[in-house]
């Protein structure tokens, strides 16, 4: 895949996620939250995979990028290039400081090119689709799926906490999976 195609896919995924958030134009807080939720995984993956930044430090860099964006938001014409460029610059500066330290090993130098590779893009797209799908499910379904799939809880543990039966939780999981599939199908067809 060429860099232009990868960048186009990433930009389209970001725009689709921002559109799905439907933040009111007169609510800057909601707009910032939509941008934050959309771009945090992208920026984090670029810092970790392209520059070899440790995950904890990558999280700090992402927060710094968003703090700068928040302070300069009025002057930012296009969010996507601004944030990608900012994380690349912050990661390069981190690397320079790290390489200057006599106590740190020399990391492999990686160029950013401001375009993540296919693996990063596919991961980000999966994350955006999952977040958008989960945001459209009801609270009960979202909670149940998160507990079962993300937290790895058993149906028995979920049933015990909710003071219900394991059979009910199994039926609820089945209903929620089917509901998520239909939301995903509707998003895929654009309806």
Protein Blocks (a to p, Z undefined) as FASTA:
>chain_A
ZZklmmmmmmmmmmmmmmmnopafklmklmmmmmmmmmmmmmmmmmmmmnopafklmmmm
mmmmmmmmmmmmmmpmblklmmmmmmmmmmmmmmmmmmmpmkbccdddddfklpacfklm
mmmmmmmmmmmmmmmpcfklmmmmmmmmmnopafklmmmmnopafklmmmmmmmmmmmmm
mmmmmmmnoZZ
